[in-house]
Amino acid sequence: MGFALSGKKTDNSITLSAGYQGKRNAKGKPSSSKPGPAIAYMGLLHNFLLGANIQESLWLNLLTASQITQTNMYPQGIGKAPWEQMPAGEDCPIAQNLKESLMGRLVPLCRFCLLTNDGLHYSEGLAHAGYKEGVTDPSSAVNYAGKAPKALWVDPEKRPWRELTSLLGFFGQNSSQGFQSWQIRCGLDRARDVTETFAIWSGGLRVSSNAGEQYTSGGDDFVESQVWLHSGMLGQPWFAQLKTEMDALNELGKGLYGRVMKFFKEQKVDGGKLAAQASHLFWQLCERNFQELVDCCDQDEQGNAQRQALRRCFAGYVQHAYDQFCHRETARQLDAWAKCRPNNSKYLKQEV
């Protein structure tokens, strides 16, 4: 139910709590249902820690009572599981407690099924607060540093591993800035203290919205990725090096996009779609080496040599993606290909 899609699929003419107006619009008519709290507007990116086995993974992701209080999102604390004490309506005392507790959030009864003599009515249930109201799942990541909160959304064009530096931003100098995932932040210290290696899993479903209706379109998809981390190397120096490498990779990707665009502009052709495809291919190729990059971001000489070798590899991926989409079969194409070919010398000469 946390991933329930919004829209008119529900029968919101049915209300179980007397006087409840949460399922009515400004005109007093039944409104469209709200999205499930785990998906929100476009599809929240969720993050968990993985251990060597199921028992360790469960333990790494458990929140303590003090951590639940520290989030300042669940006034009722951990609360009771809904199946232990089910609500009688959308806004009864039990429903209000569920909306303000962690268990009520993790098992959100945001859809009701009412059995009547006429059949079954599928309707909106508990309306949980969203990240803009300061409440979210511990597994999602939100940035509250700006004027308006910003959530980390699922993006099929940007695999979740590329968001690792955003999720681990608290390692940086400005630890209060950037995206914060309570699930990662609370479990990371525990993982570093008792495990040699653990993984960060990220995933979610991307959806589209139109006139209050949510659906999955041709460009939407479920995405996931996991990255293994060594407890011994985690810290500010490791994170700073990883961020440097990721920033440099992002510049490579942007440069590739611009070079492909320029190649087609030289021939007076719109190359927007092909430039995006070239950039997507580049990141697909980089993904196979990302775990190696994470593993070698410590500050020893061996790590420096490995990063330099990886930089040559990533620079080669830029050239491969460029050649894949910028053909040089005719004289005109060859001239444009040579003129617009990416120059990665600055990237390769940077200190690593």
One Martini backbone bead per residue (centre of mass of N, CA, C, O) as a GRO file, in nm:
protein
  352
    1MET     BB    1   0.052   0.066  -0.013
    2GLY     BB    2   0.295   0.263  -0.032
    3PHE     BB    3   0.256   0.228  -0.376
    4ALA     BB    4   0.009   0.379  -0.423
    5LEU     BB    5  -0.186   0.521  -0.662
    6SER     BB    6  -0.312   0.793  -0.776
    7GLY     BB    7  -0.664   0.888  -0.806
    8LYS     BB    8  -0.980   0.740  -0.945
    9LYS     BB    9  -0.972   0.437  -0.836
   10THR     BB   10  -1.123   0.539  -0.603
   11ASP     BB   11  -1.396   0.543  -0.355
   12ASN     BB   12  -1.459   0.860  -0.197
   13SER     BB   13  -1.767   0.830  -0.096
   14ILE     BB   14  -1.637   0.667   0.129
   15THR     BB   15  -1.697   0.711   0.488
   16LEU     BB   16  -1.611   0.619   0.827
   17SER     BB   17  -1.557   0.899   0.942
   18ALA     BB   18  -1.724   1.124   1.095
   19GLY     BB   19  -1.663   1.435   0.926
   20TYR     BB   20  -1.463   1.358   0.714
   21GLN     BB   21  -1.268   1.573   0.461
   22GLY     BB   22  -1.014   1.424   0.314
   23LYS     BB   23  -1.220   1.310   0.055
   24ARG     BB   24  -1.255   1.619  -0.027
   25ASN     BB   25  -1.313   1.887  -0.197
   26ALA     BB   26  -1.389   2.220  -0.222
   27LYS     BB   27  -1.693   2.123  -0.332
   28GLY     BB   28  -1.758   1.835  -0.174
   29LYS     BB   29  -1.632   1.623  -0.346
   30PRO     BB   30  -1.491   1.356  -0.447
   31SER     BB   31  -1.164   1.276  -0.444
   32SER     BB   32  -0.861   1.212  -0.515
   33SER     BB   33  -0.619   1.012  -0.445
   34LYS     BB   34  -0.341   0.963  -0.272
   35PRO     BB   35  -0.036   0.881  -0.251
   36GLY     BB   36   0.178   0.684  -0.138
   37PRO     BB   37   0.435   0.740   0.093
   38ALA     BB   38   0.660   0.568  -0.086
   39ILE     BB   39   0.612   0.758  -0.365
   40ALA     BB   40   0.452   1.003  -0.413
   41TYR     BB   41   0.496   1.186  -0.692
   42MET     BB   42   0.757   1.016  -0.860
   43GLY     BB   43   0.947   0.845  -0.670
   44LEU     BB   44   1.106   0.726  -0.422
   45LEU     BB   45   1.421   0.677  -0.284
   46HIS     BB   46   1.539   0.379  -0.143
   47ASN     BB   47   1.732   0.286   0.164
   48PHE     BB   48   1.962   0.016   0.250
   49LEU     BB   49   2.115  -0.222   0.445
   50LEU     BB   50   2.362  -0.481   0.383
   51GLY     BB   51   2.450  -0.796   0.469
   52ALA     BB   52   2.550  -1.130   0.483
   53ASN     BB   53   2.253  -1.156   0.599
   54ILE     BB   54   1.938  -1.134   0.711
   55GLN     BB   55   1.998  -1.080   1.009
   56GLU     BB   56   2.201  -0.846   0.960
   57SER     BB   57   2.014  -0.664   0.794
   58LEU     BB   58   1.801  -0.620   1.010
   59TRP     BB   59   1.992  -0.502   1.227
   60LEU     BB   60   2.100  -0.255   1.058
   61ASN     BB   61   1.783  -0.131   1.024
   62LEU     BB   62   1.738  -0.081   1.309
   63LEU     BB   63   1.573   0.131   1.534
   64THR     BB   64   1.598   0.319   1.793
   65ALA     BB   65   1.434   0.502   2.018
   66SER     BB   66   1.626   0.751   1.999
   67GLN     BB   67   1.625   0.772   1.688
   68ILE     BB   68   1.322   0.819   1.656
   69THR     BB   69   1.326   1.083   1.820
   70GLN     BB   70   1.545   1.234   1.646
   71THR     BB   71   1.369   1.271   1.383
   72ASN     BB   72   1.093   1.426   1.449
   73MET     BB   73   0.831   1.236   1.307
   74TYR     BB   74   0.732   1.042   1.571
   75PRO     BB   75   0.539   1.101   1.841
   76GLN     BB   76   0.459   0.775   1.892
   77GLY     BB   77   0.686   0.632   1.784
   78ILE     BB   78   0.672   0.307   1.706
   79GLY     BB   79   0.430   0.163   1.794
   80LYS     BB   80   0.172  -0.015   1.641
   81ALA     BB   81   0.065  -0.259   1.468
   82PRO     BB   82  -0.214  -0.267   1.278
   83TRP     BB   83  -0.293  -0.577   1.341
   84GLU     BB   84  -0.334  -0.522   1.654
   85GLN     BB   85  -0.492  -0.227   1.580
   86MET     BB   86  -0.748  -0.143   1.406
   87PRO     BB   87  -0.909   0.080   1.236
   88ALA     BB   88  -1.241   0.237   1.191
   89GLY     BB   89  -1.099   0.482   1.031
   90GLU     BB   90  -0.947   0.771   0.903
   91ASP     BB   91  -0.993   0.947   1.214
   92CYS     BB   92  -0.935   0.784   1.442
   93PRO     BB   93  -0.743   0.733   1.713
   94ILE     BB   94  -0.580   0.505   1.578
   95ALA     BB   95  -0.517   0.658   1.315
   96GLN     BB   96  -0.361   0.891   1.450
   97ASN     BB   97  -0.136   0.710   1.566
   98LEU     BB   98  -0.037   0.588   1.297
   99LYS     BB   99   0.049   0.868   1.167
  100GLU     BB  100   0.270   0.904   1.436
  101SER     BB  101   0.416   0.633   1.357
  102LEU     BB  102   0.637   0.405   1.239
  103MET     BB  103   0.451   0.160   1.187
  104GLY     BB  104   0.235   0.327   1.034
  105ARG     BB  105   0.440   0.397   0.804
  106LEU     BB  106   0.545   0.110   0.713
  107VAL     BB  107   0.217   0.033   0.741
  108PRO     BB  108   0.016   0.183   0.524
  109LEU     BB  109  -0.339   0.251   0.547
  110CYS     BB  110  -0.417   0.400   0.241
  111ARG     BB  111  -0.624   0.152   0.205
  112PHE     BB  112  -0.962   0.049   0.162
  113CYS     BB  113  -1.186  -0.236   0.226
  114LEU     BB  114  -1.541  -0.259   0.170
  115LEU     BB  115  -1.787  -0.469   0.284
  116THR     BB  116  -2.095  -0.531   0.115
  117ASN     BB  117  -2.394  -0.618  -0.028
  118ASP     BB  118  -2.284  -0.485  -0.314
  119GLY     BB  119  -1.975  -0.528  -0.223
  120LEU     BB  120  -1.668  -0.370  -0.312
  121HIS     BB  121  -1.481  -0.100  -0.160
  122TYR     BB  122  -1.237   0.121  -0.290
  123SER     BB  123  -1.043   0.325  -0.065
  124GLU     BB  124  -0.929   0.570   0.109
  125GLY     BB  125  -0.740   0.606   0.390
  126LEU     BB  126  -0.470   0.694   0.528
  127ALA     BB  127  -0.330   1.025   0.559
  128HIS     BB  128  -0.014   1.090   0.509
  129ALA     BB  129   0.246   1.266   0.553
  130GLY     BB  130   0.488   1.452   0.396
  131TYR     BB  131   0.796   1.590   0.330
  132LYS     BB  132   0.679   1.888   0.337
  133GLU     BB  133   0.581   1.819   0.649
  134GLY     BB  134   0.838   1.641   0.774
  135VAL     BB  135   0.751   1.347   0.655
  136THR     BB  136   0.912   1.020   0.631
  137ASP     BB  137   1.081   0.773   0.535
  138PRO     BB  138   1.380   0.650   0.646
  139SER     BB  139   1.469   0.550   0.342
  140SER     BB  140   1.455   0.824   0.257
  141ALA     BB  141   1.566   1.136   0.086
  142VAL     BB  142   1.616   1.465   0.236
  143ASN     BB  143   1.630   1.823   0.176
  144TYR     BB  144   1.626   2.095   0.435
  145ALA     BB  145   1.820   2.346   0.363
  146GLY     BB  146   1.623   2.492   0.208
  147LYS     BB  147   1.328   2.643   0.152
  148ALA     BB  148   1.262   2.366   0.013
  149PRO     BB  149   1.202   2.055   0.006
  150LYS     BB  150   1.408   1.772  -0.114
  151ALA     BB  151   1.387   1.488  -0.304
  152LEU     BB  152   1.489   1.163  -0.384
  153TRP     BB  153   1.453   1.041  -0.699
  154VAL     BB  154   1.365   0.840  -0.937
  155ASP     BB  155   1.598   0.753  -1.221
  156PRO     BB  156   1.636   0.572  -1.509
  157GLU     BB  157   1.883   0.768  -1.619
  158LYS     BB  158   1.983   0.738  -1.301
  159ARG     BB  159   2.149   0.550  -1.127
  160PRO     BB  160   2.173   0.505  -0.784
  161TRP     BB  161   2.493   0.501  -0.758
  162ARG     BB  162   2.513   0.817  -0.830
  163GLU     BB  163   2.396   0.888  -0.517
  164LEU     BB  164   2.609   0.823  -0.296
  165THR     BB  165   2.716   1.111  -0.217
  166SER     BB  166   2.440   1.211  -0.118
  167LEU     BB  167   2.395   0.992   0.110
  168LEU     BB  168   2.713   1.065   0.228
  169GLY     BB  169   2.731   1.380   0.305
  170PHE     BB  170   2.800   1.362   0.624
  171PHE     BB  171   3.116   1.329   0.569
  172GLY     BB  172   3.142   1.604   0.527
  173GLN     BB  173   3.182   1.924   0.634
  174ASN     BB  174   2.861   1.967   0.565
  175SER     BB  175   2.659   1.769   0.747
  176SER     BB  176   2.375   1.946   0.730
  177GLN     BB  177   2.386   1.901   0.437
  178GLY     BB  178   2.171   1.771   0.232
  179PHE     BB  179   2.096   1.453   0.214
  180GLN     BB  180   1.872   1.258   0.434
  181SER     BB  181   1.907   0.923   0.568
  182TRP     BB  182   1.819   0.754   0.843
  183GLN     BB  183   1.886   0.464   0.765
  184ILE     BB  184   2.188   0.525   0.703
  185ARG     BB  185   2.285   0.699   0.942
  186CYS     BB  186   2.207   0.495   1.176
  187GLY     BB  187   2.351   0.224   1.047
  188LEU     BB  188   2.654   0.294   0.988
  189ASP     BB  189   2.790   0.278   1.265
  190ARG     BB  190   2.715  -0.015   1.317
  191ALA     BB  191   2.855  -0.132   1.066
  192ARG     BB  192   3.148  -0.027   1.129
  193ASP     BB  193   3.181  -0.173   1.414
  194VAL     BB  194   3.091  -0.502   1.311
  195THR     BB  195   3.179  -0.476   1.005
  196GLU     BB  196   3.369  -0.507   0.718
  197THR     BB  197   3.112  -0.543   0.526
  198PHE     BB  198   2.877  -0.351   0.323
  199ALA     BB  199   2.560  -0.240   0.189
  200ILE     BB  200   2.396  -0.021  -0.046
  201TRP     BB  201   2.056  -0.003  -0.108
  202SER     BB  202   1.882   0.107  -0.410
  203GLY     BB  203   1.529   0.200  -0.475
  204GLY     BB  204   1.247   0.214  -0.719
  205LEU     BB  205   0.957   0.395  -0.851
  206ARG     BB  206   0.864   0.538  -1.146
  207VAL     BB  207   0.636   0.813  -1.207
  208SER     BB  208   0.349   0.959  -1.345
  209SER     BB  209   0.169   1.279  -1.387
  210ASN     BB  210  -0.196   1.360  -1.449
  211ALA     BB  211  -0.445   1.514  -1.313
  212GLY     BB  212  -0.389   1.317  -1.046
  213GLU     BB  213  -0.264   1.084  -1.217
  214GLN     BB  214  -0.108   0.777  -1.179
  215TYR     BB  215   0.167   0.631  -1.378
  216THR     BB  216   0.322   0.413  -1.613
  217SER     BB  217   0.538   0.479  -1.850
  218GLY     BB  218   0.776   0.427  -2.090
  219GLY     BB  219   1.006   0.581  -1.896
  220ASP     BB  220   0.930   0.401  -1.669
  221ASP     BB  221   1.082   0.244  -1.367
  222PHE     BB  222   1.257   0.003  -1.204
  223VAL     BB  223   1.522   0.058  -0.967
  224GLU     BB  224   1.862  -0.074  -0.889
  225SER     BB  225   2.131  -0.082  -0.635
  226GLN     BB  226   2.467  -0.189  -0.521
  227VAL     BB  227   2.713  -0.104  -0.261
  228TRP     BB  228   3.024  -0.186  -0.141
  229LEU     BB  229   3.171  -0.151   0.190
  230HIS     BB  230   3.453  -0.055   0.382
  231SER     BB  231   3.486   0.016   0.707
  232GLY     BB  232   3.796   0.105   0.731
  233MET     BB  233   3.767   0.360   0.503
  234LEU     BB  234   3.567   0.524   0.635
  235GLY     BB  235   3.542   0.879   0.568
  236GLN     BB  236   3.639   1.188   0.482
  237PRO     BB  237   3.872   1.119   0.282
  238TRP     BB  238   3.717   0.909   0.114
  239PHE     BB  239   3.479   1.092   0.035
  240ALA     BB  240   3.639   1.317  -0.105
  241GLN     BB  241   3.751   1.133  -0.330
  242LEU     BB  242   3.482   1.029  -0.441
  243LYS     BB  243   3.369   1.309  -0.514
  244THR     BB  244   3.588   1.383  -0.712
  245GLU     BB  245   3.536   1.149  -0.909
  246MET     BB  246   3.233   1.208  -0.964
  247ASP     BB  247   3.267   1.496  -1.069
  248ALA     BB  248   3.449   1.412  -1.308
  249LEU     BB  249   3.242   1.222  -1.441
  250ASN     BB  250   3.024   1.435  -1.488
  251GLU     BB  251   3.200   1.604  -1.680
  252LEU     BB  252   3.231   1.386  -1.892
  253GLY     BB  253   2.929   1.353  -1.959
  254LYS     BB  254   2.881   1.648  -2.044
  255GLY     BB  255   3.099   1.657  -2.265
  256LEU     BB  256   2.981   1.437  -2.443
  257TYR     BB  257   2.713   1.570  -2.502
  258GLY     BB  258   2.833   1.826  -2.636
  259ARG     BB  259   2.993   1.681  -2.867
  260VAL     BB  260   2.754   1.544  -3.003
  261MET     BB  261   2.594   1.798  -3.060
  262LYS     BB  262   2.819   1.933  -3.235
  263PHE     BB  263   2.837   1.718  -3.455
  264PHE     BB  264   2.537   1.768  -3.559
  265LYS     BB  265   2.557   2.074  -3.600
  266GLU     BB  266   2.768   2.063  -3.831
  267GLN     BB  267   2.516   1.903  -4.000
  268LYS     BB  268   2.235   2.022  -3.934
  269VAL     BB  269   2.146   1.839  -3.675
  270ASP     BB  270   1.947   1.688  -3.444
  271GLY     BB  271   2.118   1.550  -3.135
  272GLY     BB  272   1.965   1.509  -2.862
  273LYS     BB  273   1.897   1.201  -2.844
  274LEU     BB  274   2.187   1.092  -2.906
  275ALA     BB  275   2.330   1.233  -2.671
  276ALA     BB  276   2.169   1.089  -2.450
  277GLN     BB  277   2.254   0.801  -2.536
  278ALA     BB  278   2.557   0.840  -2.498
  279SER     BB  279   2.546   0.907  -2.198
  280HIS     BB  280   2.407   0.643  -2.112
  281LEU     BB  281   2.634   0.454  -2.209
  282PHE     BB  282   2.857   0.564  -2.034
  283TRP     BB  283   2.718   0.487  -1.758
  284GLN     BB  284   2.699   0.188  -1.813
  285LEU     BB  285   3.007   0.141  -1.832
  286CYS     BB  286   3.082   0.258  -1.548
  287GLU     BB  287   2.930   0.057  -1.360
  288ARG     BB  288   3.139  -0.185  -1.380
  289ASN     BB  289   3.365   0.016  -1.209
  290PHE     BB  290   3.254   0.139  -0.941
  291GLN     BB  291   3.348  -0.054  -0.719
  292GLU     BB  292   3.648   0.001  -0.767
  293LEU     BB  293   3.637   0.301  -0.696
  294VAL     BB  294   3.544   0.270  -0.404
  295ASP     BB  295   3.794   0.081  -0.314
  296CYS     BB  296   4.025   0.323  -0.416
  297CYS     BB  297   3.966   0.592  -0.209
  298ASP     BB  298   4.215   0.583  -0.077
  299GLN     BB  299   4.553   0.724   0.018
  300ASP     BB  300   4.726   0.527  -0.119
  301GLU     BB  301   4.930   0.423  -0.373
  302GLN     BB  302   4.751   0.201  -0.484
  303GLY     BB  303   4.498   0.377  -0.515
  304ASN     BB  304   4.620   0.580  -0.715
  305ALA     BB  305   4.681   0.375  -0.942
  306GLN     BB  306   4.389   0.273  -0.978
  307ARG     BB  307   4.259   0.548  -1.050
  308GLN     BB  308   4.429   0.601  -1.302
  309ALA     BB  309   4.330   0.349  -1.454
  310LEU     BB  310   4.028   0.428  -1.444
  311ARG     BB  311   4.051   0.691  -1.601
  312ARG     BB  312   4.133   0.558  -1.865
  313CYS     BB  313   3.875   0.393  -1.887
  314PHE     BB  314   3.666   0.628  -1.884
  315ALA     BB  315   3.785   0.775  -2.128
  316GLY     BB  316   3.728   0.536  -2.321
  317TYR     BB  317   3.415   0.551  -2.295
  318VAL     BB  318   3.384   0.821  -2.431
  319GLN     BB  319   3.497   0.735  -2.708
  320HIS     BB  320   3.303   0.502  -2.756
  321ALA     BB  321   3.036   0.664  -2.748
  322TYR     BB  322   3.111   0.863  -2.969
  323ASP     BB  323   3.161   0.650  -3.200
  324GLN     BB  324   2.875   0.516  -3.187
  325PHE     BB  325   2.719   0.812  -3.276
  326CYS     BB  326   2.979   0.916  -3.452
  327HIS     BB  327   3.021   0.904  -3.765
  328ARG     BB  328   3.296   0.824  -4.037
  329GLU     BB  329   3.212   0.766  -4.360
  330THR     BB  330   3.232   1.051  -4.447
  331ALA     BB  331   3.389   1.343  -4.501
  332ARG     BB  332   3.199   1.515  -4.327
  333GLN     BB  333   3.202   1.332  -4.077
  334LEU     BB  334   3.509   1.328  -4.033
  335ASP     BB  335   3.540   1.629  -3.981
  336ALA     BB  336   3.345   1.643  -3.735
  337TRP     BB  337   3.476   1.423  -3.563
  338ALA     BB  338   3.757   1.565  -3.529
  339LYS     BB  339   3.650   1.843  -3.419
  340CYS     BB  340   3.457   1.700  -3.168
  341ARG     BB  341   3.646   1.542  -3.017
  342PRO     BB  342   3.724   1.436  -2.722
  343ASN     BB  343   3.913   1.592  -2.445
  344ASN     BB  344   4.089   1.414  -2.167
  345SER     BB  345   4.356   1.540  -2.051
  346LYS     BB  346   4.265   1.684  -1.790
  347TYR     BB  347   4.155   1.431  -1.648
  348LEU     BB  348   4.434   1.265  -1.663
  349LYS     BB  349   4.616   1.500  -1.509
  350GLN     BB  350   4.489   1.481  -1.257
  351GLU     BB  351   4.488   1.452  -0.935
  352VAL     BB  352   4.446   1.127  -0.738
   0.00000   0.00000   0.00000
